Amino acid sequence: MSTTALRARRVRGKGAGLGLLAWLLGIAFFLPIAWMALTSLHSETDAATNPPSFAASLTLDGYREFFGAGGGASPWPALINSTVASLASTLLVLLLAFPAAYALSINRVRKWTDVLFFFLSTKMLPAVAGLLPIYLFAKNAGMLDNIWLLVILYTSMNLPIAVWMMQSFLAEIPVAVIEAAKVDGARLPTILARVVAPISLPGIAATALICFIFSWNELLFARVLTGVVAETAPVFLTGFITSQGLFLAKVCAASLVISLPVLAAGFAAQDKLVQGLSLGAVK
């Protein structure tokens, strides 16, 4: 066997090994979701058996109870609150982060690296450390149990990450394209809207998706700062864990329903997400 053929055989073997490893990792990440979906279709008695029974009859009782069929609280207000808080904060983050990233990547301000590290340093403070001051401020301002307080908090929490991400995306845009637009007489708003935004759309989509996921999954501030009116979906989910016991099938059904918006958003934007996160990876 020649050296070239032997080398090609090794490359194919290495590729097959990496492919098998990727499949194993994918199955490992998918199994908990599949297990949760299967458990949600069992009765509480079958869901609580140990070891679990795969031959148990399937039922939608967990989903019916989650949506209030058994006389419980309706999840729709919490789902609507999470949707409003996540979408509104993500939109505000994009509106604020986009021009900031432009100023830090293309039309760079003085000491732009210091500005980026300042943004990053705001994420080094543990969230629980700022919980009491924020609670006291919200109480004195009369904003407890207010969905717009969560919008402001989620915007401030996600803005540093969004600026960092979008700065790296916008740094890949050729400066010649922007200079050509300036020569044609385009002003800054026109350049941002018609030149920079279309080119950086994958990066914007990736940033928006990550900010949406962070906002949707946030629990600590929503648990402390909301009550009944502004209760979000993760807070509503914790209400199923009571002193009477853990209703496993109902919790799995609720977890799956609450996870669907994030999974749907990730599936719909997967092409833009992969393209955006891979910008700058290959020179």
C-alpha positions as CSV (number, residue, x, y, z in Angstrom):
1,M,0.0,0.0,0.0
2,S,1.4,3.4,-1.0
3,T,2.0,6.2,1.5
4,T,-0.8,8.3,-0.1
5,A,-3.4,5.6,0.2
6,L,-2.3,4.8,3.8
7,R,-2.7,8.5,4.6
8,A,-6.1,8.7,3.0
9,R,-7.2,5.6,4.9
10,R,-6.1,7.2,8.2
11,V,-7.9,10.4,7.4
12,R,-11.1,8.5,6.6
13,G,-10.8,6.5,9.8
14,K,-10.3,9.7,11.8
15,G,-13.3,11.3,10.1
16,A,-15.4,8.2,10.9
17,G,-14.3,8.3,14.5
18,L,-15.1,12.0,14.9
19,G,-18.5,11.4,13.3
20,L,-19.3,8.6,15.7
21,L,-18.3,10.8,18.6
22,A,-20.5,13.5,17.4
23,W,-23.5,11.1,17.1
24,L,-22.8,9.8,20.6
25,L,-22.7,13.4,22.0
26,G,-25.9,14.3,20.2
27,I,-27.7,11.3,21.6
28,A,-26.4,12.0,25.1
29,F,-27.8,15.6,24.9
30,F,-31.1,14.4,23.4
31,L,-31.8,11.6,25.8
32,P,-32.8,13.8,28.8
33,I,-35.3,15.6,26.5
34,A,-36.7,12.4,25.2
35,W,-36.9,11.0,28.7
36,M,-38.8,14.1,29.9
37,A,-41.2,13.9,26.9
38,L,-41.9,10.2,27.6
39,T,-42.4,10.8,31.3
40,S,-44.9,13.6,30.6
41,L,-47.1,11.1,28.7
42,H,-47.3,8.8,31.7
43,S,-49.7,8.9,34.6
44,E,-48.3,10.1,38.0
45,T,-48.3,6.5,39.2
46,D,-46.3,5.2,36.3
47,A,-44.0,8.2,36.3
48,A,-43.1,7.6,39.9
49,T,-42.1,3.9,39.5
50,N,-38.5,3.0,39.9
51,P,-37.2,1.6,37.6
52,P,-39.5,3.3,35.1
53,S,-41.8,1.2,32.9
54,F,-41.4,1.7,29.2
55,A,-44.6,-0.3,28.5
56,A,-46.8,1.9,30.6
57,S,-49.9,3.3,29.0
58,L,-49.7,6.8,27.6
59,T,-51.9,9.7,28.6
60,L,-52.2,13.5,28.1
61,D,-53.4,14.0,31.7
62,G,-50.2,15.9,32.6
63,Y,-50.7,18.4,29.8
64,R,-54.4,18.8,30.7
65,E,-53.6,19.5,34.3
66,F,-50.9,22.0,33.2
67,F,-53.3,23.9,31.2
68,G,-55.8,24.1,34.1
69,A,-58.2,21.3,33.2
70,G,-58.1,20.0,36.8
71,G,-59.1,23.4,38.2
72,G,-55.5,24.6,38.7
73,A,-54.1,28.0,37.7
74,S,-53.9,28.8,34.0
75,P,-50.3,29.0,32.6
76,W,-51.3,31.5,29.8
77,P,-50.7,34.7,31.9
78,A,-47.2,33.5,32.8
79,L,-46.4,32.4,29.2
80,I,-47.6,35.8,27.9
81,N,-45.5,37.6,30.5
82,S,-42.4,35.7,29.6
83,T,-43.0,36.3,25.9
84,V,-43.4,40.1,26.5
85,A,-40.4,40.4,28.7
86,S,-38.2,38.3,26.4
87,L,-39.2,39.9,23.1
88,A,-39.3,43.5,24.4
89,S,-35.9,43.2,26.2
90,T,-34.3,41.5,23.2
91,L,-35.6,44.2,20.9
92,L,-34.2,46.9,23.2
93,V,-30.9,45.1,23.5
94,L,-30.5,45.0,19.7
95,L,-31.4,48.7,19.3
96,L,-28.8,49.7,21.9
97,A,-26.1,47.2,21.1
98,F,-26.0,47.7,17.4
99,P,-24.8,51.3,17.3
100,A,-22.6,50.7,20.3
101,A,-20.9,47.7,18.5
102,Y,-20.6,49.9,15.4
103,A,-18.7,52.5,17.4
104,L,-16.5,49.9,18.9
105,S,-15.6,47.9,15.8
106,I,-15.9,50.1,12.6
107,N,-15.9,53.7,13.7
108,R,-13.9,53.1,16.7
109,V,-13.9,55.5,19.7
110,R,-10.9,56.2,21.8
111,K,-9.9,53.4,24.2
112,W,-12.5,51.1,22.7
113,T,-10.8,48.1,24.3
114,D,-11.3,49.6,27.7
115,V,-14.9,50.1,27.0
116,L,-15.4,46.5,26.0
117,F,-13.7,45.3,29.2
118,F,-15.9,47.6,31.2
119,F,-19.0,46.0,29.6
120,L,-17.6,42.6,30.4
121,S,-16.8,43.5,34.0
122,T,-20.5,44.2,34.7
123,K,-21.1,40.4,34.2
124,M,-18.6,39.5,36.9
125,L,-20.8,40.6,39.8
126,P,-23.0,37.6,41.0
127,A,-26.6,38.3,40.3
128,V,-27.6,37.5,43.9
129,A,-25.3,40.3,45.1
130,G,-27.4,42.9,43.3
131,L,-30.7,41.4,44.2
132,L,-31.3,43.3,47.5
133,P,-30.5,46.8,46.1
134,I,-32.7,46.2,43.0
135,Y,-35.5,44.9,45.2
136,L,-35.4,48.0,47.5
137,F,-35.3,50.3,44.4
138,A,-38.3,48.5,42.9
139,K,-40.2,48.6,46.2
140,N,-39.6,52.4,46.6
141,A,-40.4,53.1,43.0
142,G,-43.6,51.0,43.2
143,M,-42.5,48.7,40.4
144,L,-42.7,45.3,42.2
145,D,-44.7,42.7,40.3
146,N,-44.4,44.8,37.1
147,I,-43.5,43.2,33.8
148,W,-41.7,46.3,32.6
149,L,-39.3,46.1,35.5
150,L,-38.2,42.7,34.2
151,V,-37.9,44.2,30.7
152,I,-35.5,46.8,32.0
153,L,-33.5,44.3,34.1
154,Y,-33.2,41.8,31.2
155,T,-32.1,44.5,28.9
156,S,-29.3,45.7,31.2
157,M,-28.3,42.1,31.9
158,N,-28.0,41.1,28.3
159,L,-26.6,44.3,26.8
160,P,-22.9,43.7,27.7
161,I,-23.0,40.2,26.1
162,A,-24.8,41.6,23.0
163,V,-22.3,44.4,22.6
164,W,-19.4,41.9,22.8
165,M,-20.9,39.5,20.3
166,M,-22.0,42.2,17.8
167,Q,-18.7,43.9,18.0
168,S,-16.9,40.8,16.8
169,F,-19.5,40.3,14.0
170,L,-19.3,43.9,12.8
171,A,-15.5,43.8,12.9
172,E,-15.7,41.4,9.9
173,I,-17.5,43.9,7.7
174,P,-15.1,45.3,5.0
175,V,-14.4,49.0,5.7
176,A,-14.4,49.6,1.9
177,V,-18.1,48.9,1.7
178,I,-18.9,51.6,4.4
179,E,-16.5,54.1,2.8
180,A,-18.2,53.6,-0.6
181,A,-21.6,54.3,1.1
182,K,-20.1,57.5,2.6
183,V,-18.8,58.6,-0.8
184,D,-22.3,58.2,-2.2
185,G,-23.6,60.6,0.4
186,A,-25.2,58.1,2.8
187,R,-25.5,59.4,6.4
188,L,-24.9,57.2,9.5
189,P,-28.5,56.0,10.0
190,T,-28.7,55.0,6.3
191,I,-25.4,53.2,6.6
192,L,-26.5,51.3,9.7
193,A,-29.9,50.3,8.3
194,R,-29.1,49.6,4.6
195,V,-25.4,48.6,4.6
196,V,-24.2,47.3,8.0
197,A,-27.4,45.6,9.1
198,P,-28.0,43.4,6.0
199,I,-24.4,42.2,6.0
200,S,-24.4,41.4,9.7
201,L,-27.8,39.8,9.8
202,P,-26.5,36.4,10.8
203,G,-24.7,37.9,13.8
204,I,-27.7,40.0,14.7
205,A,-29.9,36.8,14.6
206,A,-27.4,34.9,16.8
207,T,-27.3,37.7,19.3
208,A,-31.0,38.0,19.4
209,L,-31.5,34.3,19.9
210,I,-29.0,34.1,22.8
211,C,-30.6,37.2,24.5
212,F,-34.0,35.7,24.1
213,I,-33.0,32.4,25.6
214,F,-31.3,34.2,28.6
215,S,-34.4,36.3,29.2
216,W,-36.8,33.4,28.9
217,N,-34.9,31.2,31.3
218,E,-34.2,33.8,33.9
219,L,-35.6,32.8,37.3
220,L,-33.9,34.6,40.2
221,F,-35.1,38.1,39.6
222,A,-38.5,37.0,38.3
223,R,-39.0,34.9,41.5
224,V,-38.2,37.7,43.9
225,L,-39.5,40.8,42.1
226,T,-42.8,39.4,40.7
227,G,-45.9,38.0,42.3
228,V,-49.2,37.3,40.5
229,V,-49.5,39.9,37.8
230,A,-46.0,39.7,36.3
231,E,-45.3,36.0,37.1
232,T,-43.1,34.4,34.3
233,A,-43.1,30.9,33.0
234,P,-40.1,29.6,35.0
235,V,-41.7,31.0,38.2
236,F,-45.0,29.3,37.3
237,L,-43.1,26.1,36.8
238,T,-41.6,26.2,40.3
239,G,-45.1,26.2,41.7
240,F,-45.5,22.6,40.8
241,I,-43.0,21.6,43.5
242,T,-45.0,21.7,46.7
243,S,-45.0,20.3,50.2
244,Q,-47.5,17.7,49.0
245,G,-44.9,16.1,46.8
246,L,-43.4,16.2,43.3
247,F,-45.9,15.5,40.5
248,L,-43.3,14.2,38.1
249,A,-45.5,13.8,35.0
250,K,-47.1,17.2,35.4
251,V,-43.7,18.9,35.9
252,C,-42.3,17.2,32.8
253,A,-45.3,18.3,30.8
254,A,-44.9,21.8,32.0
255,S,-41.1,21.8,31.4
256,L,-41.6,20.6,27.9
257,V,-44.3,23.2,27.0
258,I,-42.2,26.0,28.6
259,S,-39.2,24.9,26.6
260,L,-40.9,24.8,23.3
261,P,-40.6,28.6,22.5
262,V,-36.9,28.4,22.9
263,L,-36.5,25.2,20.9
264,A,-38.7,26.6,18.2
265,A,-36.8,29.9,18.0
266,G,-33.5,28.0,17.9
267,F,-34.8,25.6,15.2
268,A,-36.1,28.5,13.1
269,A,-32.9,30.5,13.3
270,Q,-30.4,27.6,13.3
271,D,-28.9,28.6,9.9
272,K,-28.4,32.2,11.0
273,L,-27.2,31.1,14.4
274,V,-24.5,28.8,13.0
275,Q,-23.5,31.3,10.4
276,G,-23.3,34.1,12.9
277,L,-21.4,32.2,15.6
278,S,-18.9,31.1,13.0
279,L,-18.1,34.6,11.7
280,G,-14.4,35.3,12.2
281,A,-13.6,31.6,12.9
282,V,-11.9,31.1,9.6
283,K,-9.6,33.6,8.2
